[in-house]
């Protein structure tokens, strides 16, 4: 059985605030692990669903088109 999980960008711990250069490259900051991660990184055990889904989905869509 396969389950699809939301990527890191959909986690409350993922942030691009104040990280313009990294965000332009599709990366954000994970405050759970205190490191930079890609938007499409698989979720980890610290995943907390974000409430602001629309801008996060837009960010993911933008960067998924850039890598395709």
mmCIF file as gemmi writes it, N, C-alpha and C atoms, coordinates in Angstrom:
data_model
loop_
_atom_site.group_PDB
_atom_site.id
_atom_site.type_symbol
_atom_site.label_atom_id
_atom_site.label_alt_id
_atom_site.label_comp_id
_atom_site.label_asym_id
_atom_site.label_entity_id
_atom_site.label_seq_id
_atom_site.pdbx_PDB_ins_code
_atom_site.Cartn_x
_atom_site.Cartn_y
_atom_site.Cartn_z
_atom_site.occupancy
_atom_site.B_iso_or_equiv
_atom_site.pdbx_formal_charge
_atom_site.auth_seq_id
_atom_site.auth_asym_id
_atom_site.pdbx_PDB_model_num
ATOM 1 N N . UNK Axp A 1 ? 0.84 -1.169 0 1 0 ? 1 A 1
ATOM 2 C CA . UNK Axp A 1 ? 0 0 0 1 0 ? 1 A 1
ATOM 3 C C . UNK Axp A 1 ? 0.895 1.245 0 1 0 ? 1 A 1
ATOM 4 N N . UNK Axp A 2 ? 0.589 2.181 -0.849 1 0 ? 2 A 1
ATOM 5 C CA . UNK Axp A 2 ? 1.352 3.421 -0.961 1 0 ? 2 A 1
ATOM 6 C C . UNK Axp A 2 ? 0.499 4.586 -0.489 1 0 ? 2 A 1
ATOM 7 N N . UNK Axp A 3 ? 1.102 5.434 0.296 1 0 ? 3 A 1
ATOM 8 C CA . UNK Axp A 3 ? 0.42 6.637 0.764 1 0 ? 3 A 1
ATOM 9 C C . UNK Axp A 3 ? 1.188 7.844 0.268 1 0 ? 3 A 1
ATOM 10 N N . UNK Axp A 4 ? 0.462 8.826 -0.175 1 0 ? 4 A 1
ATOM 11 C CA . UNK Axp A 4 ? 1.093 10.057 -0.609 1 0 ? 4 A 1
ATOM 12 C C . UNK Axp A 4 ? 1.053 11.052 0.54 1 0 ? 4 A 1
ATOM 13 N N . UNK Axp A 5 ? 2.199 11.666 0.809 1 0 ? 5 A 1
ATOM 14 C CA . UNK Axp A 5 ? 2.302 12.64 1.895 1 0 ? 5 A 1
ATOM 15 C C . UNK Axp A 5 ? 2.609 14.011 1.338 1 0 ? 5 A 1
ATOM 16 N N . UNK Axp A 6 ? 2.172 15.026 2.037 1 0 ? 6 A 1
ATOM 17 C CA . UNK Axp A 6 ? 2.5 16.396 1.651 1 0 ? 6 A 1
ATOM 18 C C . UNK Axp A 6 ? 3.991 16.624 1.822 1 0 ? 6 A 1
ATOM 19 N N . UNK Axp A 7 ? 4.601 17.41 0.93 1 0 ? 7 A 1
ATOM 20 C CA . UNK Axp A 7 ? 6.026 17.723 1.059 1 0 ? 7 A 1
ATOM 21 C C . UNK Axp A 7 ? 6.277 18.745 2.17 1 0 ? 7 A 1
ATOM 22 N N . UNK Axp A 8 ? 7.531 18.993 2.444 1 0 ? 8 A 1
ATOM 23 C CA . UNK Axp A 8 ? 7.944 19.924 3.505 1 0 ? 8 A 1
ATOM 24 C C . UNK Axp A 8 ? 7.263 21.286 3.421 1 0 ? 8 A 1
ATOM 25 N N . UNK Axp A 9 ? 7.049 21.777 2.223 1 0 ? 9 A 1
ATOM 26 C CA . UNK Axp A 9 ? 6.467 23.114 2.066 1 0 ? 9 A 1
ATOM 27 C C . UNK Axp A 9 ? 5.112 23.233 2.762 1 0 ? 9 A 1
ATOM 28 N N . UNK Axp A 10 ? 4.428 22.145 2.96 1 0 ? 10 A 1
ATOM 29 C CA . UNK Axp A 10 ? 3.115 22.164 3.6 1 0 ? 10 A 1
ATOM 30 C C . UNK Axp A 10 ? 3.194 22.045 5.132 1 0 ? 10 A 1
ATOM 31 N N . UNK Axp A 11 ? 4.398 22.075 5.668 1 0 ? 11 A 1
ATOM 32 C CA . UNK Axp A 11 ? 4.604 21.988 7.114 1 0 ? 11 A 1
ATOM 33 C C . UNK Axp A 11 ? 4.676 23.379 7.734 1 0 ? 11 A 1
ATOM 34 N N . UNK Axp A 12 ? 4.119 23.513 8.894 1 0 ? 12 A 1
ATOM 35 C CA . UNK Axp A 12 ? 4.142 24.781 9.636 1 0 ? 12 A 1
ATOM 36 C C . UNK Axp A 12 ? 5.569 25.198 9.98 1 0 ? 12 A 1
ATOM 37 N N . UNK Axp A 13 ? 6.481 24.261 10.051 1 0 ? 13 A 1
ATOM 38 C CA . UNK Axp A 13 ? 7.873 24.558 10.407 1 0 ? 13 A 1
ATOM 39 C C . UNK Axp A 13 ? 8.69 25.082 9.219 1 0 ? 13 A 1
ATOM 40 N N . UNK Axp A 14 ? 8.172 24.952 7.998 1 0 ? 14 A 1
ATOM 41 C CA . UNK Axp A 14 ? 8.853 25.415 6.788 1 0 ? 14 A 1
ATOM 42 C C . UNK Axp A 14 ? 8.558 26.901 6.598 1 0 ? 14 A 1
ATOM 43 N N . UNK Axp A 15 ? 9.619 27.694 6.416 1 0 ? 15 A 1
ATOM 44 C CA . UNK Axp A 15 ? 9.434 29.139 6.278 1 0 ? 15 A 1
ATOM 45 C C . UNK Axp A 15 ? 10.365 29.707 5.216 1 0 ? 15 A 1
ATOM 46 N N . UNK Axp A 16 ? 9.854 30.692 4.477 1 0 ? 16 A 1
ATOM 47 C CA . UNK Axp A 16 ? 10.685 31.415 3.509 1 0 ? 16 A 1
ATOM 48 C C . UNK Axp A 16 ? 10.806 32.885 3.895 1 0 ? 16 A 1
ATOM 49 N N . UNK Axp A 17 ? 10.224 33.269 4.997 1 0 ? 17 A 1
ATOM 50 C CA . UNK Axp A 17 ? 10.247 34.658 5.452 1 0 ? 17 A 1
ATOM 51 C C . UNK Axp A 17 ? 11.688 35.099 5.714 1 0 ? 17 A 1
ATOM 52 N N . UNK Axp A 18 ? 12.088 36.171 5.046 1 0 ? 18 A 1
ATOM 53 C CA . UNK Axp A 18 ? 13.431 36.702 5.216 1 0 ? 18 A 1
ATOM 54 C C . UNK Axp A 18 ? 14.501 35.906 4.499 1 0 ? 18 A 1
ATOM 55 N N . UNK Axp A 19 ? 14.109 35.002 3.63 1 0 ? 19 A 1
ATOM 56 C CA . UNK Axp A 19 ? 15.047 34.138 2.914 1 0 ? 19 A 1
ATOM 57 C C . UNK Axp A 19 ? 14.765 34.197 1.42 1 0 ? 19 A 1
ATOM 58 N N . UNK Axp A 20 ? 14.792 35.388 0.88 1 0 ? 20 A 1
ATOM 59 C CA . UNK Axp A 20 ? 14.434 35.631 -0.511 1 0 ? 20 A 1
ATOM 60 C C . UNK Axp A 20 ? 15.284 34.826 -1.489 1 0 ? 20 A 1
ATOM 61 N N . UNK Axp A 21 ? 16.582 34.809 -1.28 1 0 ? 21 A 1
ATOM 62 C CA . UNK Axp A 21 ? 17.49 34.106 -2.196 1 0 ? 21 A 1
ATOM 63 C C . UNK Axp A 21 ? 17.219 32.596 -2.187 1 0 ? 21 A 1
ATOM 64 N N . UNK Axp A 22 ? 17.053 32.023 -1.014 1 0 ? 22 A 1
ATOM 65 C CA . UNK Axp A 22 ? 16.771 30.593 -0.911 1 0 ? 22 A 1
ATOM 66 C C . UNK Axp A 22 ? 15.396 30.271 -1.487 1 0 ? 22 A 1
ATOM 67 N N . UNK Axp A 23 ? 14.416 31.116 -1.212 1 0 ? 23 A 1
ATOM 68 C CA . UNK Axp A 23 ? 13.057 30.895 -1.714 1 0 ? 23 A 1
ATOM 69 C C . UNK Axp A 23 ? 13.037 30.92 -3.239 1 0 ? 23 A 1
ATOM 70 N N . UNK Axp A 24 ? 13.846 31.766 -3.845 1 0 ? 24 A 1
ATOM 71 C CA . UNK Axp A 24 ? 13.91 31.838 -5.301 1 0 ? 24 A 1
ATOM 72 C C . UNK Axp A 24 ? 14.425 30.527 -5.897 1 0 ? 24 A 1
ATOM 73 N N . UNK Axp A 25 ? 15.148 29.769 -5.107 1 0 ? 25 A 1
ATOM 74 C CA . UNK Axp A 25 ? 15.69 28.485 -5.544 1 0 ? 25 A 1
ATOM 75 C C . UNK Axp A 25 ? 14.821 27.31 -5.089 1 0 ? 25 A 1
ATOM 76 N N . UNK Axp A 26 ? 13.671 27.611 -4.498 1 0 ? 26 A 1
ATOM 77 C CA . UNK Axp A 26 ? 12.76 26.555 -4.065 1 0 ? 26 A 1
ATOM 78 C C . UNK Axp A 26 ? 13.111 25.936 -2.727 1 0 ? 26 A 1
ATOM 79 N N . UNK Axp A 27 ? 13.837 26.668 -1.921 1 0 ? 27 A 1
ATOM 80 C CA . UNK Axp A 27 ? 14.215 26.168 -0.604 1 0 ? 27 A 1
ATOM 81 C C . UNK Axp A 27 ? 13.641 27.056 0.487 1 0 ? 27 A 1
ATOM 82 N N . UNK Axp A 28 ? 13.528 26.489 1.663 1 0 ? 28 A 1
ATOM 83 C CA . UNK Axp A 28 ? 13.046 27.222 2.818 1 0 ? 28 A 1
ATOM 84 C C . UNK Axp A 28 ? 13.78 26.755 4.052 1 0 ? 28 A 1
ATOM 85 N N . UNK Axp A 29 ? 13.43 27.323 5.169 1 0 ? 29 A 1
ATOM 86 C CA . UNK Axp A 29 ? 14.096 27.002 6.429 1 0 ? 29 A 1
ATOM 87 C C . UNK Axp A 29 ? 13.193 26.14 7.296 1 0 ? 29 A 1
ATOM 88 N N . UNK Axp A 30 ? 13.732 25.048 7.791 1 0 ? 30 A 1
ATOM 89 C CA . UNK Axp A 30 ? 13.002 24.167 8.707 1 0 ? 30 A 1
ATOM 90 C C . UNK Axp A 30 ? 13.425 24.527 10.126 1 0 ? 30 A 1
ATOM 91 N N . UNK Axp A 31 ? 12.502 25.083 10.909 1 0 ? 31 A 1
ATOM 92 C CA . UNK Axp A 31 ? 12.866 25.442 12.277 1 0 ? 31 A 1
ATOM 93 C C . UNK Axp A 31 ? 12.843 24.236 13.21 1 0 ? 31 A 1
ATOM 94 N N . UNK Axp A 32 ? 12.36 23.112 12.75 1 0 ? 32 A 1
ATOM 95 C CA . UNK Axp A 32 ? 12.386 21.886 13.543 1 0 ? 32 A 1
ATOM 96 C C . UNK Axp A 32 ? 13.783 21.284 13.599 1 0 ? 32 A 1
ATOM 97 N N . UNK Axp A 33 ? 14.449 21.282 12.452 1 0 ? 33 A 1
ATOM 98 C CA . UNK Axp A 33 ? 15.804 20.724 12.376 1 0 ? 33 A 1
ATOM 99 C C . UNK Axp A 33 ? 16.869 21.798 12.218 1 0 ? 33 A 1
ATOM 100 N N . UNK Axp A 34 ? 16.455 23.064 12.19 1 0 ? 34 A 1
ATOM 101 C CA . UNK Axp A 34 ? 17.386 24.188 12.115 1 0 ? 34 A 1
ATOM 102 C C . UNK Axp A 34 ? 18.3 24.083 10.895 1 0 ? 34 A 1
ATOM 103 N N . UNK Axp A 35 ? 17.663 23.868 9.711 1 0 ? 35 A 1
ATOM 104 C CA . UNK Axp A 35 ? 18.443 23.772 8.487 1 0 ? 35 A 1
ATOM 105 C C . UNK Axp A 35 ? 17.594 24.158 7.283 1 0 ? 35 A 1
ATOM 106 N N . UNK Axp A 36 ? 18.25 24.39 6.159 1 0 ? 36 A 1
ATOM 107 C CA . UNK Axp A 36 ? 17.585 24.714 4.905 1 0 ? 36 A 1
ATOM 108 C C . UNK Axp A 36 ? 17.195 23.419 4.208 1 0 ? 36 A 1
ATOM 109 N N . UNK Axp A 37 ? 15.961 23.383 3.68 1 0 ? 37 A 1
ATOM 110 C CA . UNK Axp A 37 ? 15.473 22.2 2.977 1 0 ? 37 A 1
ATOM 111 C C . UNK Axp A 37 ? 14.753 22.59 1.699 1 0 ? 37 A 1
ATOM 112 N N . UNK Axp A 38 ? 14.684 21.663 0.766 1 0 ? 38 A 1
ATOM 113 C CA . UNK Axp A 38 ? 13.956 21.88 -0.484 1 0 ? 38 A 1
ATOM 114 C C . UNK Axp A 38 ? 12.462 21.803 -0.207 1 0 ? 38 A 1
ATOM 115 N N . UNK Axp A 39 ? 11.688 22.518 -1.008 1 0 ? 39 A 1
ATOM 116 C CA . UNK Axp A 39 ? 10.232 22.545 -0.815 1 0 ? 39 A 1
ATOM 117 C C . UNK Axp A 39 ? 9.628 21.155 -0.931 1 0 ? 39 A 1
ATOM 118 N N . UNK Axp A 40 ? 10.211 20.309 -1.8 1 0 ? 40 A 1
ATOM 119 C CA . UNK Axp A 40 ? 9.646 18.985 -2.062 1 0 ? 40 A 1
ATOM 120 C C . UNK Axp A 40 ? 10.276 17.862 -1.246 1 0 ? 40 A 1
ATOM 121 N N . UNK Axp A 41 ? 11.017 18.229 -0.231 1 0 ? 41 A 1
ATOM 122 C CA . UNK Axp A 41 ? 11.632 17.235 0.652 1 0 ? 41 A 1
ATOM 123 C C . UNK Axp A 41 ? 10.513 16.425 1.313 1 0 ? 41 A 1
ATOM 124 N N . UNK Axp A 42 ? 10.715 15.122 1.484 1 0 ? 42 A 1
ATOM 125 C CA . UNK Axp A 42 ? 9.675 14.318 2.145 1 0 ? 42 A 1
ATOM 126 C C . UNK Axp A 42 ? 9.444 14.801 3.583 1 0 ? 42 A 1
ATOM 127 N N . UNK Axp A 43 ? 8.234 14.694 4.06 1 0 ? 43 A 1
ATOM 128 C CA . UNK Axp A 43 ? 7.957 15.136 5.433 1 0 ? 43 A 1
ATOM 129 C C . UNK Axp A 43 ? 8.662 14.247 6.447 1 0 ? 43 A 1
ATOM 130 N N . UNK Axp A 44 ? 8.908 14.798 7.606 1 0 ? 44 A 1
ATOM 131 C CA . UNK Axp A 44 ? 9.584 14.042 8.664 1 0 ? 44 A 1
ATOM 132 C C . UNK Axp A 44 ? 8.639 13.855 9.849 1 0 ? 44 A 1
ATOM 133 N N . UNK Axp A 45 ? 9.153 13.319 10.919 1 0 ? 45 A 1
ATOM 134 C CA . UNK Axp A 45 ? 8.337 13.069 12.104 1 0 ? 45 A 1
ATOM 135 C C . UNK Axp A 45 ? 7.892 14.354 12.795 1 0 ? 45 A 1
ATOM 136 N N . UNK Axp A 46 ? 8.529 15.472 12.48 1 0 ? 46 A 1
ATOM 137 C CA . UNK Axp A 46 ? 8.165 16.757 13.087 1 0 ? 46 A 1
ATOM 138 C C . UNK Axp A 46 ? 7.102 17.507 12.287 1 0 ? 46 A 1
ATOM 139 N N . UNK Axp A 47 ? 6.584 16.92 11.214 1 0 ? 47 A 1
ATOM 140 C CA . UNK Axp A 47 ? 5.624 17.572 10.327 1 0 ? 47 A 1
ATOM 141 C C . UNK Axp A 47 ? 4.38 18.026 11.081 1 0 ? 47 A 1
ATOM 142 N N . UNK Axp A 48 ? 4.056 19.305 10.893 1 0 ? 48 A 1
ATOM 143 C CA . UNK Axp A 48 ? 2.828 19.895 11.429 1 0 ? 48 A 1
ATOM 144 C C . UNK Axp A 48 ? 2.121 20.577 10.274 1 0 ? 48 A 1
ATOM 145 N N . UNK Axp A 49 ? 0.919 20.175 9.974 1 0 ? 49 A 1
ATOM 146 C CA . UNK Axp A 49 ? 0.195 20.745 8.841 1 0 ? 49 A 1
ATOM 147 C C . UNK Axp A 49 ? 0.019 22.254 9.007 1 0 ? 49 A 1
ATOM 148 N N . UNK Axp A 50 ? 0.37 22.985 7.97 1 0 ? 50 A 1
ATOM 149 C CA . UNK Axp A 50 ? 0.244 24.442 7.988 1 0 ? 50 A 1
ATOM 150 C C . UNK Axp A 50 ? -1.193 24.856 7.731 1 0 ? 50 A 1
ATOM 151 N N . UNK Axp A 51 ? -1.578 25.986 8.29 1 0 ? 51 A 1
ATOM 152 C CA . UNK Axp A 51 ? -2.94 26.493 8.108 1 0 ? 51 A 1
ATOM 153 C C . UNK Axp A 51 ? -3.06 27.31 6.834 1 0 ? 51 A 1
ATOM 154 N N . UNK Axp A 52 ? -1.966 27.924 6.411 1 0 ? 52 A 1
ATOM 155 C CA . UNK Axp A 52 ? -1.975 28.793 5.223 1 0 ? 52 A 1
ATOM 156 C C . UNK Axp A 52 ? -1.608 27.983 3.975 1 0 ? 52 A 1
ATOM 157 N N . UNK Axp A 53 ? -2.507 27.108 3.559 1 0 ? 53 A 1
ATOM 158 C CA . UNK Axp A 53 ? -2.235 26.188 2.468 1 0 ? 53 A 1
ATOM 159 C C . UNK Axp A 53 ? -2.114 26.856 1.097 1 0 ? 53 A 1
ATOM 160 N N . UNK Axp A 54 ? -2.933 27.828 0.795 1 0 ? 54 A 1
ATOM 161 C CA . UNK Axp A 54 ? -2.954 28.429 -0.547 1 0 ? 54 A 1
ATOM 162 C C . UNK Axp A 54 ? -1.592 28.985 -0.985 1 0 ? 54 A 1
ATOM 163 N N . UNK Axp A 55 ? -0.939 29.833 -0.185 1 0 ? 55 A 1
ATOM 164 C CA . UNK Axp A 55 ? 0.359 30.345 -0.641 1 0 ? 55 A 1
ATOM 165 C C . UNK Axp A 55 ? 1.428 29.254 -0.711 1 0 ? 55 A 1
ATOM 166 N N . UNK Axp A 56 ? 1.317 28.262 0.129 1 0 ? 56 A 1
ATOM 167 C CA . UNK Axp A 56 ? 2.279 27.157 0.105 1 0 ? 56 A 1
ATOM 168 C C . UNK Axp A 56 ? 2.101 26.306 -1.141 1 0 ? 56 A 1
ATOM 169 N N . UNK Axp A 57 ? 0.859 26.05 -1.513 1 0 ? 57 A 1
ATOM 170 C CA . UNK Axp A 57 ? 0.597 25.286 -2.741 1 0 ? 57 A 1
ATOM 171 C C . UNK Axp A 57 ? 1.057 26.072 -3.972 1 0 ? 57 A 1
ATOM 172 N N . UNK Axp A 58 ? 0.882 27.38 -3.952 1 0 ? 58 A 1
ATOM 173 C CA . UNK Axp A 58 ? 1.343 28.227 -5.055 1 0 ? 58 A 1
ATOM 174 C C . UNK Axp A 58 ? 2.869 28.175 -5.16 1 0 ? 58 A 1
ATOM 175 N N . UNK Axp A 59 ? 3.549 28.228 -4.039 1 0 ? 59 A 1
ATOM 176 C CA . UNK Axp A 59 ? 5.012 28.135 -4.007 1 0 ? 59 A 1
ATOM 177 C C . UNK Axp A 59 ? 5.449 26.787 -4.582 1 0 ? 59 A 1
ATOM 178 N N . UNK Axp A 60 ? 4.8 25.72 -4.164 1 0 ? 60 A 1
ATOM 179 C CA . UNK Axp A 60 ? 5.135 24.375 -4.647 1 0 ? 60 A 1
ATOM 180 C C . UNK Axp A 60 ? 4.876 24.257 -6.145 1 0 ? 60 A 1
ATOM 181 N N . UNK Axp A 61 ? 3.754 24.779 -6.59 1 0 ? 61 A 1
ATOM 182 C CA . UNK Axp A 61 ? 3.415 24.702 -8.011 1 0 ? 61 A 1
ATOM 183 C C . UNK Axp A 61 ? 4.429 25.468 -8.858 1 0 ? 61 A 1
ATOM 184 N N . UNK Axp A 62 ? 4.809 26.645 -8.4 1 0 ? 62 A 1
ATOM 185 C CA . UNK Axp A 62 ? 5.785 27.462 -9.121 1 0 ? 62 A 1
ATOM 186 C C . UNK Axp A 62 ? 7.093 26.714 -9.27 1 0 ? 62 A 1
ATOM 187 N N . UNK Axp A 63 ? 7.581 26.12 -8.194 1 0 ? 63 A 1
ATOM 188 C CA . UNK Axp A 63 ? 8.877 25.465 -8.226 1 0 ? 63 A 1
ATOM 189 C C . UNK Axp A 63 ? 8.833 24.081 -8.863 1 0 ? 63 A 1
ATOM 190 N N . UNK Axp A 64 ? 7.699 23.443 -8.857 1 0 ? 64 A 1
ATOM 191 C CA . UNK Axp A 64 ? 7.598 22.148 -9.536 1 0 ? 64 A 1
ATOM 192 C C . UNK Axp A 64 ? 7.647 22.346 -11.05 1 0 ? 64 A 1
ATOM 193 N N . UNK Axp A 65 ? 7.125 23.46 -11.541 1 0 ? 65 A 1
ATOM 194 C CA . UNK Axp A 65 ? 7.182 23.778 -12.971 1 0 ? 65 A 1
ATOM 195 C C . UNK Axp A 65 ? 8.598 24.12 -13.4 1 0 ? 65 A 1
ATOM 196 N N . UNK Axp A 66 ? 9.35 24.755 -12.499 1 0 ? 66 A 1
ATOM 197 C CA . UNK Axp A 66 ? 10.728 25.135 -12.811 1 0 ? 66 A 1
ATOM 198 C C . UNK Axp A 66 ? 11.633 23.928 -12.932 1 0 ? 66 A 1
ATOM 199 N N . UNK Axp A 67 ? 11.365 22.88 -12.186 1 0 ? 67 A 1
ATOM 200 C CA . UNK Axp A 67 ? 12.213 21.684 -12.219 1 0 ? 67 A 1
ATOM 201 C C . UNK Axp A 67 ? 11.759 20.689 -13.282 1 0 ? 67 A 1
ATOM 202 N N . UNK Axp A 68 ? 10.578 20.896 -13.833 1 0 ? 68 A 1
ATOM 203 C CA . UNK Axp A 68 ? 10.057 19.951 -14.847 1 0 ? 68 A 1
ATOM 204 C C . UNK Axp A 68 ? 10.626 20.224 -16.211 1 0 ? 68 A 1
